[in-house]
Amino acid sequence: METILDIVRDENKFNLLFVQLLQPYLAPLGWSVGDGSMGGRSDGAGARRGTAGGEGRRDWIVHENGRLICVSEALRCNGSVDPEYVVRHVNKIARYDSVGRPFAFVVAYIELANFEEATRRYREIIATAEFPDFPRRSVGEIIAPSASMRMLESRHSRNGVAVTVHHLLVFLRPS
């Protein structure tokens, strides 16, 4: 039997699916969510593709009455929870939002057999890593709202503005 992981291999397609699932929950708040748009600056990881330092592509964004209120980043952890990979993605929030909006989201799609260990490792990275573009102030404890989801908050600073990053870790059982 095919799973979503067998059908959707591309992170951008995961994000499109996630945005479609999220929109009905945000609509009653007067918010709209859209898939990635260009904005901010890239992290330079695209140097070999000729896109380093150019405009970045945000994974998804949230608007209220046409005003951008939140930028979001997603990542897939499908071989390990790699510190460099996690830090690079969290730092993108700062690069995509030069203003420093008060909150942002990072969604980590966890495709590892041991979800608890992956969650512990992810939190450890967030709590100890250096974020050059996005200094960390604090990290909260892990909250477990369901068997396949974990959440935690980290607080950062961007241009003198306190930014709360809501990390959502989603367990996608590997096949």
C-alpha positions, 0 to 999 in steps of 0.5 A, a space after each residue: 500500500 502506498 503512503 503519502 511519502 511514496 507519492 509526494 517526494 518533493 518538499 515543495 509538494 509537501 508544503 502545497 499539501 500542508 497549506 491546503 490543510 492549514 487554510 480552513 483553520 486560519 480562515 476563521 481568524 481572518 488569515 489566509 495562507 499561501 504557498 511560497 513567494 519570493 521575498 527576502 534573500 537566499 542563504 547562499 546555498 544555491 551557489 552551484 545553481 547560480 541563485 546564491 544571495 538573490 531573492 529567497 523563496 519562502 515556503 509559505 506565508 500568512 496574511 491578514 487583510 492583505 498584510 504579511 504577518 508571518 513567514 514560514 519555513 519547512 524542512 524534511 528530516 529523512 536521513 537524520 536530524 542534522 544540526 547544520 541543516 536545521 540551523 540553515 532552515 531556521 536562519 532562513 526565517 530571518 533572511 525572509 523577514 527583514 522587518 522582524 514580525 512577532 512570530 514565525 513557523 518552522 515545520 519539520 517533516 520527520 521521516 525517521 523511525 524513532 520520532 521521540 529521539 528525533 524530537 529530542 535531537 531537534 530541540 537540542 539543536 535549537 537550544 544549543 546552536 548558534 543562529 548568526 542571523 537570528 540570535 536565540 533568547 530562549 527555548 521552551 519545552 516540547 509539547 505533545 498534542 498527539 502521537 504524531 506531532 510535537 511542538 516547541 517554541 524558541 524566542 529569537 531577536 531580529 532587528 531589535 524585535 522579539 520573534 517567537 518561532 513555533 516549531 511543529 514537528 510532524 511524524 511521517 512514518 517511514 515506509 
